[in-house]
Amino acid sequence: MSRDILYATQSLCPVCLRRLDAYYINDADGAVLLSRTCPEHGEFATCIWPSPKEAPDITPFQKWKVTKTPSYPQDPATDLDRGCPYDCGLCPAHAQHTCHGLLEVTMRCNLACPVCYASAGEGEIPKDPSRAAISAMLANLLARSGTCNVQLSGGEPTVREDLPDIIREAKALGFPLVQVNSNGVRLGQDKDYARKLAEAGLDSVYLQWDSLKADVLAYFRGTRVPNLREIKEAALANCAAAGLGVVLVATLVKGVNDQELGDLLRDAVGRGPVVRGLHLQPASYFGRSPVDVVHSPRLTLGHVMQTLASQAPEWIKASDFHPPCCEHSLCSFSSVYARVGKDLVLEESVTALHGEQSIRAEEGSRVAKAFIARQWSRPGLGSSCCGESSETKKPASLCCGGGQDAFSRFLDKRSADRRFTLSCMAFQDALSLDIERLRGCCIHIVRPDGRMVPFCAQNMTSLTGIPLYPDRLQEQS
């Protein structure tokens, strides 16, 4: 097949981060590549969607895309000057509201992972944001984005001794879901720590869970902490005892752990109801990485969908998965299942909600925030989209000022304890960045300097390690 141009966008040169015209093209086998040419550094192309030969069962690339009516910031924090991706803050041209506000509360870490998008735990580590700065970040997020979901990240947030106080503050402000993104080391080594976080109001733990094999785990997380596999098991047990909801999160590298997807899924399903879902992240090459970024094979959303269907055919079909209702359709996929005995059964009702090929970004944001807040919270407690506990939440007919739509009825249909989410997010690096995708990002990192920067822009680095947005923990002067 010829290198047909499917459609045009803009991207970056991965060497100098110059904005360039870019094109989605077919290669000879029918895979979809994102290609651009820098006048100084030459052509770069990377795979975005697999060929029909590699992934015969997935939705074709051109049928996967969903058009969204933009939802621009009501109160932009930065002006539109140089254009995307250089004006993030958010600027007036950003096309999606915040679903997840992510606060990096430290760049310290008790691991030194060979794969780390934030390059945390090594080298010159910036000073932690002060409590006053974190309070300002939470207030800024609330003012600009309302009661979205909050993730406390880093670095490793559990190295901060005041993390319970930060959680209390976030919950007091009314954020419906407060989640900690953790490697599990402190949660596993201190049996009382999960309980302390739960008592502070923590809803969910986003727990690093890359492999069931110790040697593969060492590839991703290094060997600084002995017996890391056992420590992660203890972390999960302690979260369960504390009543916290857990989402297991696996970074994926082709040829390293992609052949474990079926086993990771079966393991996660068997750990209900504490484990609310399995979330997969094909490695994006910013921060630290042990591979040759340009020449290494890349896992795409399509590869992951096909692999799941091939490795767990008793539960999964490639047709189960749908594009996101919030972020750009090339950023993620998901599906929702019910645990029925020892089996997974596809929730057809939620799949039907995503059948539209054109949706309003604002509505997509509402649906995504509501579902994540209720599904990922601690077992039996859940939150409504208004942030209230399940014991006090309003009837769906009164919730968020709207009627009981199909999504509200779906949420009320089945206990969150029995639902299981299977999802994947392909973060963008300098090789895969599509400006259109970036403008549709709903995961925004709240910086101490007052800006809110889309996740992939905040973490973007050139092939030589130069960040697009430096000084990530610098406070306002």
C-alpha positions in Angstrom: 0.0 0.0 0.0 1.3 3.5 -0.8 2.0 6.1 1.8 -1.5 7.7 1.5 -2.1 10.9 3.5 -5.1 10.3 5.8 -5.3 13.7 7.3 -3.1 16.6 8.4 -2.3 18.0 11.8 0.8 19.6 13.5 3.5 18.0 15.6 7.0 18.8 16.9 10.5 18.0 15.8 11.6 15.6 18.6 15.1 17.2 18.5 14.5 20.9 18.7 10.7 20.9 19.6 9.9 23.2 16.7 6.2 23.0 15.6 5.8 21.4 12.2 3.1 20.4 9.8 2.5 16.7 10.2 0.5 14.0 8.5 -1.1 10.7 9.3 0.0 8.3 6.6 -0.3 4.6 5.8 2.9 2.6 5.5 3.3 -0.3 3.0 1.5 -2.8 5.4 -1.3 -0.4 6.2 -0.1 0.7 9.6 -0.8 4.4 10.4 2.2 6.6 11.1 2.5 10.2 12.2 5.2 11.8 10.0 6.8 15.2 9.9 10.0 16.7 8.5 12.2 19.3 10.3 14.2 21.4 7.9 17.2 21.1 10.3 16.9 17.5 11.6 15.0 15.6 8.9 12.0 13.3 8.8 10.6 11.5 11.8 7.7 9.0 11.8 6.2 6.8 14.5 3.5 4.2 14.6 0.1 5.4 15.9 -2.2 2.5 14.8 -1.2 -1.1 13.8 -1.6 -2.7 10.5 -4.5 -5.0 9.8 -2.0 -7.9 9.7 -0.9 -7.1 13.3 -4.3 -6.3 14.7 -7.0 -7.9 12.5 -9.8 -7.6 15.0 -9.7 -4.0 16.1 -11.7 -1.1 14.8 -10.0 0.5 11.7 -8.2 3.7 12.4 -10.5 6.0 10.4 -13.6 4.6 12.1 -12.2 5.0 15.6 -12.0 8.8 15.6 -14.7 10.7 17.4 -15.3 14.4 16.7 -15.9 16.6 19.7 -17.4 20.0 19.9 -14.7 22.0 21.9 -15.2 23.3 25.4 -12.9 26.2 26.0 -11.7 27.4 29.5 -14.0 29.9 31.0 -11.1 31.7 32.7 -7.8 31.2 30.8 -4.7 31.7 32.8 -2.3 32.4 29.9 -2.6 34.4 26.7 -2.5 32.9 23.2 0.9 34.0 21.9 3.1 31.5 20.2 0.3 28.9 19.9 0.0 25.3 20.9 2.0 23.7 22.6 3.9 26.8 23.9 1.2 28.8 25.7 -0.2 26.2 28.1 -1.7 27.5 31.3 -4.5 26.8 30.1 -4.7 29.2 27.1 -8.0 30.3 25.5 -7.6 27.8 22.6 -7.6 24.7 24.9 -10.5 22.6 23.8 -11.4 20.5 26.9 -12.2 21.1 30.6 -10.2 19.5 33.4 -11.4 16.0 34.4 -8.3 15.2 36.5 -6.3 17.8 38.2 -2.9 16.4 39.0 -0.7 17.9 41.8 2.9 16.9 41.9 3.6 17.3 45.6 7.2 16.1 45.4 9.9 15.0 43.0 11.5 12.9 45.8 11.1 9.1 45.5 12.0 5.9 47.4 12.7 4.2 44.1 14.8 5.2 41.1 12.9 3.5 38.3 14.7 3.1 35.0 11.3 4.0 33.4 10.1 7.3 34.9 8.3 10.0 33.0 9.1 12.5 35.7 12.8 11.5 36.1 12.1 11.5 39.8 14.3 10.3 42.6 17.7 11.0 41.0 20.0 13.9 40.2 19.2 17.4 41.4 15.8 17.1 43.1 13.8 20.3 43.4 12.5 21.3 46.8 9.0 20.1 47.7 6.2 22.6 47.2 5.3 24.3 50.5 2.0 23.6 52.1 1.0 27.2 51.3 1.8 26.5 47.6 -0.2 23.3 47.6 -3.1 25.1 49.2 -2.9 27.7 46.4 -2.7 24.9 43.8 -5.9 23.3 45.1 -7.6 26.7 45.3 -6.6 27.5 41.7 -7.8 24.1 40.5 -11.2 24.6 42.2 -11.6 28.1 40.8 -10.7 27.2 37.3 -12.1 23.7 37.0 -14.7 23.2 39.7 -14.9 20.0 41.6 -13.0 17.8 39.2 -11.1 14.6 40.4 -7.7 15.1 42.0 -4.7 12.9 41.8 -1.7 13.5 44.1 1.4 12.5 42.4 5.2 13.1 42.1 7.7 11.6 42.5 6.3 9.4 45.2 3.8 11.4 47.2 3.9 9.1 50.2 7.4 10.3 51.1 5.7 13.6 52.3 4.9 13.2 56.0 2.0 15.8 55.6 0.3 13.8 52.8 -2.7 13.0 55.1 -3.2 16.7 55.7 -3.1 17.5 52.0 -5.8 14.8 51.5 -8.0 16.4 54.2 -7.7 19.8 52.6 -8.6 18.5 49.2 -11.7 16.7 50.5 -12.7 19.7 52.6 -12.8 21.7 49.4 -15.3 19.3 47.9 -13.3 17.4 45.3 -15.3 14.2 44.7 -12.3 11.8 44.2 -8.9 12.3 45.8 -6.5 9.7 44.6 -2.8 9.0 45.4 -0.5 7.7 42.6 1.9 5.4 44.4 4.6 2.8 43.8 3.3 1.0 46.9 6.6 0.9 48.8 5.5 2.8 52.0 1.9 1.4 51.7 3.5 -2.1 51.8 6.1 -1.5 54.4 4.0 0.4 56.9 0.8 -1.6 57.6 -0.9 1.3 59.3 -0.2 3.9 56.6 -3.1 3.0 54.3 -5.5 3.3 57.2 -4.1 6.8 58.0 -4.7 7.9 54.4 -8.2 6.5 54.4 -9.0 8.2 57.7 -7.8 11.5 56.1 -10.4 10.9 53.4 -8.4 9.3 50.6 -10.7 7.5 48.1 -8.4 5.6 45.8 -4.9 4.4 45.2 -3.5 4.4 41.7 -1.0 1.5 42.3 2.0 0.8 40.1 1.6 -2.9 39.0 3.7 -3.6 35.9 4.3 -7.3 36.2 3.7 -10.4 38.3 7.3 -11.5 37.7 10.2 -10.1 39.9 12.7 -9.9 37.0 10.4 -8.0 34.8 9.4 -5.7 37.6 13.1 -4.9 38.1 13.3 -3.8 34.4 10.8 -1.1 35.1 11.5 -0.3 38.8 15.1 -1.1 39.4 16.6 -3.0 42.4 16.9 -0.2 45.0 14.2 -1.9 47.1 14.6 -5.7 47.6 11.5 -8.0 47.4 9.5 -5.3 45.6 7.0 -7.9 44.3 6.2 -8.9 47.9 6.0 -5.3 49.0 3.4 -4.5 46.4 1.3 -7.5 47.4 1.4 -6.2 51.0 0.5 -2.7 49.8 -2.6 -4.1 48.1 -3.6 -6.1 51.2 -3.2 -3.0 53.4 -5.3 -0.9 51.1 -8.0 -3.6 51.2 -7.9 -3.7 55.0 -8.2 0.1 55.0 -11.2 0.1 52.7 -9.5 2.0 49.9 -10.4 1.5 46.2 -7.4 0.5 44.1 -6.7 0.7 40.4 -3.8 -1.4 39.2 -1.6 0.5 36.7 0.9 -1.2 34.3 3.4 0.5 32.1 3.9 -1.5 29.0 7.0 -2.0 26.8 6.8 -4.2 23.7 8.8 -7.4 24.2 9.1 -6.9 27.9 5.7 -7.3 29.5 3.1 -7.1 26.7 2.8 -10.9 26.8 1.6 -10.7 30.4 -1.6 -8.8 29.7 -3.9 -11.7 29.9 -2.3 -12.8 33.2 -2.4 -9.3 34.6 -6.1 -9.0 33.7 -7.0 -12.4 35.3 -5.0 -11.4 38.4 -6.7 -8.1 38.7 -10.2 -9.5 38.3 -9.6 -12.1 41.0 -8.8 -9.3 43.5 -12.2 -7.7 43.7 -13.8 -5.8 45.1 -10.8 -3.8 46.3 -9.4 -3.7 42.8 -11.7 -1.5 40.7 -9.9 -1.9 37.4 -6.8 -2.4 35.4 -5.3 0.6 33.6 -2.6 0.1 31.0 -0.1 2.7 29.8 2.2 1.9 26.8 5.5 3.6 27.6 5.8 7.1 26.3 9.4 8.2 25.9 9.9 11.3 28.1 11.9 11.4 31.3 14.0 8.3 32.0 13.9 5.4 29.6 16.3 2.5 29.0 15.5 2.1 25.3 16.4 3.7 21.9 13.4 6.0 21.6 13.6 6.5 17.9 14.1 2.9 16.8 12.3 0.9 19.4 9.0 -0.7 18.5 6.0 1.1 19.9 2.9 -0.2 21.4 -0.2 1.6 20.3 -3.8 1.5 21.5 -4.6 -0.9 18.7 -1.8 -3.3 19.7 -3.0 -3.4 23.3 -6.7 -4.0 22.3 -5.6 -6.9 20.0 -3.3 -8.4 22.6 -6.0 -8.3 25.3 -8.4 -10.0 23.0 -5.8 -12.6 22.0 -4.6 -13.4 25.5 -7.9 -13.4 27.4 -10.4 -14.6 24.7 -12.7 -16.1 27.4 -13.6 -12.6 28.4 -12.4 -10.0 25.9 -13.3 -9.2 22.3 -11.5 -6.4 20.5 -14.9 -4.9 19.7 -15.6 -4.4 23.5 -13.5 -1.3 23.5 -14.7 2.2 22.8 -12.9 5.6 22.3 -13.1 8.0 25.2 -16.0 10.4 25.7 -13.7 13.1 27.1 -10.1 13.2 25.7 -9.1 12.8 22.1 -10.0 9.4 20.6 -6.4 8.5 19.9 -5.5 9.0 23.6 -7.3 6.1 25.2 -9.8 3.3 25.2 -11.8 1.6 27.8 -14.5 -0.9 28.5 -16.7 -1.7 31.5 -17.5 -5.2 32.7 -19.4 -6.8 35.5 -17.9 -9.4 37.7 -20.4 -12.4 37.6 -19.0 -15.2 39.6 -15.5 -15.8 38.3 -16.3 -14.3 34.9 -16.4 -10.9 33.3 -19.4 -9.8 31.3 -19.4 -6.8 29.1 -21.7 -3.9 30.3 -23.5 -3.3 27.0 -25.3 -0.3 28.5 -22.2 1.8 29.0 -20.8 0.8 25.6 -23.9 2.2 24.0 -23.2 5.5 25.6 -20.1 5.9 23.5 -21.7 5.0 20.1 -21.9 8.6 18.9 -19.3 9.8 16.4 -19.8 13.4 17.5 -20.2 14.6 21.1 -19.8 17.8 23.0 -16.5 17.9 24.9 -18.2 19.4 27.9 -20.7 16.5 28.2 -17.9 14.0 27.7 -16.0 15.6 30.6 -19.1 15.4 32.8 -19.6 11.7 32.1 -15.9 10.9 32.6 -15.6 12.7 35.9 -18.8 11.1 37.3 -17.9 7.6 36.3 -14.3 7.7 37.6 -15.4 9.3 40.9 -18.0 6.6 41.6 -16.1 3.6 40.2 -12.6 4.2 41.6 -13.7 5.2 45.1 -13.4 2.9 48.1 -15.7 -0.1 48.0 -19.3 0.5 49.1 -18.8 4.3 49.4 -18.6 5.7 45.9 -19.3 9.3 45.0 -21.9 10.9 42.9 -20.8 13.3 40.1 -21.6 16.1 42.6 -19.0 14.7 45.0 -21.5 13.5 47.7 -21.1 10.1 49.3 -23.5 7.3 48.2 -25.3 7.6 51.6 -26.2 11.3 51.0 -26.1 11.8 47.2 -29.1 13.4 45.5 -31.4 11.4 43.2 -30.0 11.3 39.7 -32.9 13.5 38.6 -31.5 16.3 40.7 -27.8 15.7 40.3 -25.6 18.3 38.5 -28.8 20.1 37.5 -29.8 17.6 34.9 -32.3 14.8 34.4 -31.6 11.1 34.8 -30.0 10.4 31.5 -28.8 7.0 30.2 -25.5 7.5 32.0 -27.1 8.2 35.3 -29.3 5.2 35.0 -26.2 3.1 34.2 -24.4 4.3 37.3 -27.4 3.3 39.4 -27.9 0.0 37.7 -25.1 -2.0 39.2 -23.0 -1.8 42.4 -19.5 -0.3 41.7 -18.1 -3.2 43.7 -19.2 -5.5 40.9 -18.0 -3.4 38.0 -14.5 -3.7 36.6 -12.9 -1.1 34.3 -10.3 -2.1 31.7 -8.7 0.9 30.2 -5.5 2.1 28.4 -4.0 5.5 27.9 -1.3 6.3 25.3 0.4 9.4 26.5 2.2 11.5 23.9 5.9 12.1 23.6 7.9 14.2 21.2 7.6 11.5 18.5 3.9 10.9 18.8 2.7 14.4 19.7 -0.4 15.6 17.7 -1.3 19.2 18.5 -5.0 18.4 18.0 -4.8 15.6 20.6 -3.0 17.9 23.1 -5.7 20.6 22.8 -8.2 17.9 23.8 -6.4 16.8 26.9 -8.4 16.7 30.1 -5.6 15.7 32.5 -4.0 18.9 33.7 -1.0 19.3 36.0 -1.5 22.1 38.5 1.8 23.9 38.8 2.9 25.9 41.8 3.5 28.9 39.4 -0.2 29.1 38.8 -0.4 27.5 35.5 -2.3 24.3 34.6 -0.5 22.4 31.9 -1.8 19.3 30.0 0.0 16.2 31.2 1.8 15.4 27.9 3.0 19.0 27.5 4.3 19.2 31.1 6.3 16.0 30.7 7.4 16.6 27.1 11.2 16.4 26.5 13.3 16.5 23.4 15.4 13.5 22.4 18.3 15.2 24.3 16.2 15.6 27.4 15.3 19.3 27.1 11.9 19.9 28.7 9.2 21.8 26.9 8.0 23.2 30.3 11.0 23.4 32.7 11.0 24.3 36.5 7.9 22.2 37.2 7.9 22.7 40.9 8.9 26.4 40.9 6.6 28.5 43.0 5.1 31.9 42.1 7.5 34.7 42.8 
